[in-house]
Amino acid sequence: MASASSVNEKKHPREPNQSSQQLMKTVLRGELVSRGRSVTRKLR
């Protein structure tokens, strides 16, 4: 898999940027989940 990923990076230089965007999305999702939990706690 590592070799395939390196080949993909050579073919598509935008791949690493896409992965970083995915990471940001996951982080944002985590923040939203934490906020939702805090809101539910306040409501309860």
Secondary structure, DSSP 8 states (H G I E B T S, - for coil): -HHHHHHHHHH-TTHHHHHHHHHHHHHHHHHHHHHHHHHHHHH-
